[in-house]
Amino acid sequence: MANHSNPSRLSDGVMVLMYLLILTVLWFFGDLFTFIVGLLVISGVFASGYNNNPANHEHH
């Protein structure tokens, strides 16, 4: 039997760093149109993949 484990979640700092790194690559290696379209696509991907469950817990 295969041992299936849940993938661990990346920290918010790593996610922001990856986002900025991808935008930097788009800025230096693409033109303005590519950067703008890439900004919209990457922002959508990161926003949809963001897990906001820890913020939903009630704080007393």
C-alpha positions in Angstrom: 0.0 0.0 0.0 1.2 3.5 -0.8 1.6 6.0 2.0 -0.4 9.1 1.0 0.2 12.2 3.2 -1.3 15.6 2.9 1.0 18.2 1.3 2.2 20.8 3.7 1.2 24.4 3.1 3.8 27.0 2.3 4.2 30.0 4.6 2.8 33.4 3.5 6.3 34.8 3.3 7.4 32.1 0.8 4.2 32.7 -1.3 4.9 36.5 -1.4 8.5 35.9 -2.4 7.4 33.5 -5.2 4.9 36.1 -6.4 7.4 38.9 -6.5 10.0 36.7 -8.2 7.6 35.7 -11.0 6.6 39.4 -11.4 10.3 40.4 -11.6 11.0 37.8 -14.3 8.0 39.1 -16.3 9.2 42.7 -15.9 12.8 42.0 -17.1 12.1 39.4 -19.9 8.7 40.6 -21.2 7.3 43.8 -22.7 4.7 46.0 -21.0 1.7 44.0 -22.4 3.2 40.7 -21.2 3.8 42.1 -17.8 0.3 43.5 -17.4 -1.4 40.2 -18.6 1.0 38.2 -16.5 0.3 40.3 -13.5 -3.5 39.7 -13.8 -3.0 36.0 -14.4 -0.5 35.4 -11.6 -2.6 37.5 -9.2 -5.6 35.4 -10.0 -3.7 32.1 -9.5 -2.2 33.2 -6.2 -5.5 34.7 -4.9 -7.5 31.5 -5.8 -4.8 29.3 -4.1 -4.7 31.3 -0.9 -6.1 29.4 2.0 -7.8 31.7 4.5 -9.0 29.1 7.0 -6.7 30.1 9.9 -8.1 33.6 9.8 -11.7 32.3 10.1 -11.2 30.9 13.7 -12.9 32.8 16.4 -10.6 34.8 18.7 -11.7 35.3 22.3 
